[in-house]
């Protein structure tokens, strides 16, 4: 059973921090290679240290149907079957992060899809070599993030709470 601290699901929680009315959510997946390489903690650490609020996490063995729906926009690409197989090769960690500009900033933190194009200091720039094993998935728009959050998680799995750090991060 998940507990919603301070506020109920669907309530206006902008009064908790003063900034939430302008916030957005992003969807992040740590892929099987990221999990097997024990990088989950490092990835969470980077998002937390940036100041983003962590509102959901789930360890899951994704089904073929879920992955085909998740990657539906890539279904006609030659690498689609291999991508689905790779994502089914082990469990994944799905997460939702929330705060101002989390989608854009999160994408910068991840680095480029092709790791050699990523700057050092990004997750892929620091930990990846090949595009086929780039350890993490993140969204490029609020709309696509919301779609994937709805695909992978139920509303009651998102936990909203007051963060004491918010007043130290935002004006």
MARTI-124985 format. One record per residue: residue in three letters; x, y, z of N, C-alpha, C in turn. Coordinates in steps of 0.02 Angstrom, whole numbers, padded with zeros to 5 digits, always signed. Atoms other than C-alpha are relative to their C-alpha. Layout:
BEGIN
ALAXYZXYZXYZ ...
// end
This chain:
BEGIN
UNK+00042-00059+00000+00000+00000+00000+00044+00062+00000 UNK-00038-00062+00004+00066+00171-00048-00034+00053+00042 UNK+00027-00053-00042+00044+00318+00068+00013+00067-00034 UNK-00007-00067+00028+00013+00493+00001+00009+00048+00059 UNK-00015-00044-00056+00096+00612+00123-00026+00070-00012 UNK+00025-00068-00002+00011+00778+00161-00058+00015-00047 UNK+00052-00017+00048-00100+00782+00006-00028-00064-00031 UNK+00031+00056+00033-00220+00664-00080+00014+00001-00075 UNK-00009+00005+00072-00210+00604-00259-00047+00050-00034 UNK+00040-00047+00038-00271+00737-00378-00013+00067+00033 UNK+00011-00064-00034-00273+00877-00250+00050+00052-00024 UNK-00045-00054+00017-00194+01046-00282+00052+00005+00056 UNK-00051+00001-00052-00030+01031-00189+00048+00058-00008 UNK-00044-00058+00009+00043+01199-00243+00012+00036+00066 UNK-00009-00033-00064+00019+01261-00065+00057-00031+00040 UNK-00053+00034-00037+00149+01136-00005+00068+00034-00009 UNK-00066-00026+00013+00298+01218-00087+00002+00069-00031 UNK+00001-00064+00033+00244+01373-00178+00024-00002-00072 UNK-00025+00004+00069+00320+01310-00342-00036-00053-00041 UNK+00026+00057+00035+00221+01156-00387-00050+00017-00055 UNK+00048-00019+00052+00090+01249-00490+00034+00005-00068 UNK-00038-00006+00063+00226+01275-00623+00043-00061-00014 UNK-00044+00058+00009+00306+01104-00608-00025-00045-00055 UNK+00017+00051+00049+00307+00962-00731+00030-00066+00024 UNK-00025+00066-00018+00342+00776-00722+00036-00030-00060 UNK-00033+00038+00053+00461+00667-00821+00003-00073+00019 UNK-00002+00073-00008+00473+00480-00846+00069-00024-00020 UNK-00068+00026+00011+00641+00392-00832-00002-00076+00009 UNK-00008+00072-00007+00681+00208-00860+00074-00016+00002 UNK-00068+00028-00001+00844+00130-00805-00006-00068-00032 UNK+00005+00060+00041+00867-00007-00933+00036-00059+00032 UNK-00030+00060-00031+00923-00186-00897+00076+00006+00011 UNK-00072-00006-00008+01107-00143-00925+00019+00047+00056 UNK-00012-00046-00056+01099+00002-00803-00011-00033+00067 UNK+00015+00037-00062+01022-00110-00671+00055-00052+00013 UNK-00050+00052-00008+01146-00252-00701+00069+00029+00017 UNK-00064-00033-00014+01292-00130-00691-00001+00039+00066 UNK+00007-00032-00066+01230-00066-00521+00005+00076-00003 UNK-00002-00072+00008+01204+00112-00582-00064+00035+00024 UNK+00063-00029-00023+01030+00138-00508+00011+00055+00052 UNK-00013-00049-00053+01094+00227-00353+00034+00063-00026 UNK-00036-00057+00028+01211+00339-00452-00048+00045-00040 UNK+00048-00038+00040+01070+00391-00570-00049+00037+00045 UNK+00045-00033-00048+00949+00427-00427+00037+00058+00034 UNK-00040-00051-00034+01087+00524-00339+00006+00064-00042 UNK-00008-00058+00044+01113+00638-00489-00065+00041-00004 UNK+00063-00036+00003+00928+00681-00502-00016+00034+00067 UNK+00012-00029-00067+00913+00709-00314+00046+00060+00012 UNK-00047-00055-00012+01069+00817-00307-00016+00061-00043 UNK+00022-00056+00041+01001+00924-00448-00057+00038+00035 UNK+00054-00031-00037+00853+00958-00334-00070-00022-00020 UNK+00065+00023+00022+00714+00862-00420-00033-00044+00052 UNK+00040+00039-00047+00575+00780-00321-00016-00068-00031 UNK+00010+00069+00019+00562+00591-00334-00070-00020+00023 UNK+00068+00015-00021+00377+00540-00337-00024-00071-00015 UNK+00018+00070+00012+00375+00360-00401+00060-00040-00023 UNK-00051+00047+00024+00487+00210-00429-00029-00070+00004 UNK+00024+00069+00001+00451+00031-00478+00051-00042-00037 UNK-00042+00050+00033+00560-00119-00520-00048-00048-00035 UNK+00047+00040+00038+00474-00217-00658+00035-00040-00054 UNK-00019+00039+00059+00503-00355-00784-00053+00016-00052 UNK+00048-00024+00049+00419-00273-00933-00022-00054-00048 UNK+00026+00049+00048+00307-00378-01044+00014+00024-00071 UNK-00009-00017+00071+00327-00383-01232-00054+00049-00022 UNK+00055-00045+00019+00156-00300-01252+00011+00071+00026 UNK-00013-00066-00028+00202-00157-01135+00055+00036-00039 UNK-00056-00030+00036+00366-00128-01226-00019+00020-00071 UNK+00022-00017+00068+00285-00132-01397-00043+00063+00001 UNK+00040-00061-00007+00161+00000-01338+00045+00060+00017 UNK-00046-00053-00020+00300+00102-01257+00040+00027-00060 UNK-00041-00019+00058+00405+00103-01417-00040+00000-00065 UNK+00042+00004+00060+00258+00109-01539+00023+00046-00056 UNK-00024-00047+00052+00333+00259-01630+00061-00026-00037 UNK-00059+00030+00032+00484+00150-01674-00016-00066-00034 UNK+00019+00067+00023+00386-00003-01734+00023-00016-00071 UNK-00021+00013+00069+00438+00017-01916+00075+00006-00011 UNK-00073-00006+00005+00623+00041-01879+00032-00069+00001 UNK-00031+00067+00005+00742-00104-01917+00025-00027+00068 UNK-00026+00022-00064+00805-00110-01737-00055-00014+00052 UNK+00056+00005-00047+00630-00122-01657-00001-00067+00037 UNK+00003+00066-00032+00630-00311-01623+00058-00009+00048 UNK-00058+00005-00044+00805-00304-01550-00006+00044+00062 UNK+00011-00045-00057+00758-00157-01439-00048-00030+00050 UNK+00048+00032-00045+00607-00248-01369+00032-00059+00036 UNK-00034+00058-00031+00712-00405-01339+00050+00024+00054 UNK-00048-00028-00048+00848-00302-01252-00036+00025+00063 UNK+00036-00027-00058+00721-00215-01140-00034-00054+00041 UNK+00028+00058-00036+00649-00386-01093+00054-00044+00030 UNK-00055+00043-00022+00821-00457-01054+00011+00000+00075 UNK-00005-00004-00073+00805-00408-00871-00047+00052+00026 UNK+00044-00051-00028+00710-00299-00751+00024+00071-00016 UNK-00015-00071+00009+00701-00111-00773-00027+00037+00061 UNK+00024-00044-00053+00677+00029-00647-00034+00059-00033 UNK+00036-00057+00027+00542+00154-00693-00008+00051+00056 UNK+00004-00053-00050+00539+00322-00605-00037+00060-00028 UNK+00030-00064+00017+00442+00484-00606+00033+00053+00044 UNK-00031-00056-00034+00529+00646-00559-00042+00062-00015 UNK+00043-00059+00008+00442+00813-00536+00037+00062+00023 UNK-00021-00068-00019+00490+00997-00529+00004+00043-00061 UNK-00004-00047+00055+00521+01148-00637+00053-00023-00051 UNK-00046+00017+00055+00601+01109-00807+00032-00069+00005 UNK-00030+00066-00010+00630+00927-00759+00007-00038-00066 UNK-00005+00036+00064+00599+00864-00937+00063+00022-00037 UNK-00058-00027+00037+00726+00977-01023+00065-00013+00037 UNK-00061+00009-00039+00854+00970-00883+00017-00074+00005 UNK-00012+00072-00003+00833+00781-00867+00032-00026-00063 UNK-00029+00021+00064+00871+00758-01052+00073+00021-00004 UNK-00070-00023+00000+01030+00861-01034+00041-00045+00046 UNK-00036+00043-00047+01080+00756-00883+00013-00070-00028 UNK-00008+00066+00030+01055+00594-00982+00056-00001-00051 UNK-00047-00002+00056+01163+00648-01129-00035-00023-00064 UNK+00027+00018+00065+01139+00603-01311-00017-00075-00002 UNK+00019+00070+00007+01055+00440-01363+00060-00043-00020 UNK-00062+00034+00020+01219+00389-01447+00056+00022+00048 UNK-00048-00020-00053+01344+00387-01302+00063+00036-00024 UNK-00059-00037+00021+01498+00442-01403-00013+00075-00013 UNK+00018-00070+00011+01404+00604-01440-00015+00037+00066 UNK+00017-00029-00066+01374+00634-01253+00061+00032+00032 UNK-00054-00034-00037+01477+00755-01150+00015-00038+00064 UNK-00018+00026-00066+01573+00694-01000-00038+00040+00052 UNK+00041-00032-00051+01474+00732-00844-00073-00018-00007 UNK+00068+00025+00009+01313+00665-00920-00001-00074+00018 UNK+00005+00071-00019+01249+00493-00872+00028-00044-00056 UNK-00026+00041+00056+01282+00419-01045+00073+00016-00016 UNK-00069-00019+00012+01444+00516-01066+00048-00032+00050 UNK-00042+00029-00053+01510+00444-00903-00002-00077+00002 UNK+00008+00072-00012+01445+00265-00911-00014-00043-00062 UNK+00020+00039+00059+01406+00212-01091+00049+00006-00057 UNK-00044+00002+00058+01499+00165-01249-00040-00006-00065 UNK+00038+00014+00060+01370+00101-01375-00073+00020+00007 UNK+00070-00021+00000+01196+00161-01424-00046-00058+00021 UNK+00042+00057-00017+01126-00015-01402+00001-00018+00073 UNK-00005+00011-00073+01176-00013-01218+00010+00068+00033 UNK-00008-00069-00025+01143+00166-01165-00034+00011+00068 UNK+00021+00007-00070+01072+00119-00991-00062+00038+00024 UNK+00054-00041-00028+00933+00248-00977-00045+00028-00056 UNK+00050-00029+00046+00775+00313-01062-00031+00060+00035 UNK+00033-00059-00028+00704+00487-01035-00040+00035-00054 UNK+00045-00032+00046+00569+00590-01115+00024+00069-00023 UNK-00020-00064+00029+00589+00742-01227-00054+00053+00003 UNK+00054-00050-00007+00422+00827-01192-00044-00019+00059 UNK+00046+00012-00055+00298+00846-01051-00056-00046-00022 UNK+00055+00041+00026+00162+00769-01160+00019-00073-00005 UNK-00020+00071+00006+00260+00611-01200+00016-00030+00068 UNK-00013+00025-00068+00315+00596-01018-00065-00019+00033 UNK+00065+00015-00030+00134+00603-00960-00030-00063-00030 UNK+00026+00060+00034+00086+00472-01089+00033-00063+00029 UNK-00036+00059-00025+00221+00352-01029-00011-00012+00075 UNK+00018+00008-00071+00184+00385-00845-00065-00039+00005 UNK+00065+00035+00000+00005+00330-00881+00004-00071-00025 UNK-00008+00068+00026+00065+00177-00976+00031-00047+00051 UNK-00039+00042-00045+00183+00112-00842-00024+00000+00073 UNK+00018-00007-00071+00106+00172-00677-00073+00018+00008 UNK+00068-00019-00019-00063+00188-00594+00004+00065+00040 UNK-00001-00064-00038-00111+00358-00518+00017-00009+00074 UNK-00013+00010-00072-00104+00286-00342+00073-00019+00014 UNK-00071+00015-00010+00080+00239-00369+00043+00064+00002 UNK-00036-00064-00004+00129+00424-00377-00012+00029+00069 UNK+00003-00025-00068+00168+00495-00206+00021+00073+00002 UNK-00014-00072-00005+00157+00683-00179+00013+00018+00073 UNK-00019-00018-00068+00239+00759-00027+00033+00068+00000 UNK-00033-00064-00009+00309+00920+00040+00075-00013+00010 UNK-00072+00005-00006+00496+00935+00017+00026+00061+00037 UNK-00029-00055-00039+00587+01040+00146+00054+00037-00040 UNK-00054-00030+00039+00723+01074+00017-00023+00051-00052 UNK+00024-00043+00054+00612+01166-00107+00015+00073+00010 UNK-00013-00071-00011+00633+01336-00026+00074+00016-00005 UNK-00072-00011+00008+00822+01313-00038+00022-00008-00073 UNK-00015+00011+00070+00814+01269-00223-00031+00054-00045 UNK+00038-00048+00040+00684+01391-00291-00012+00064+00038 UNK+00016-00065-00031+00652+01575-00259-00074+00003+00016 
// end
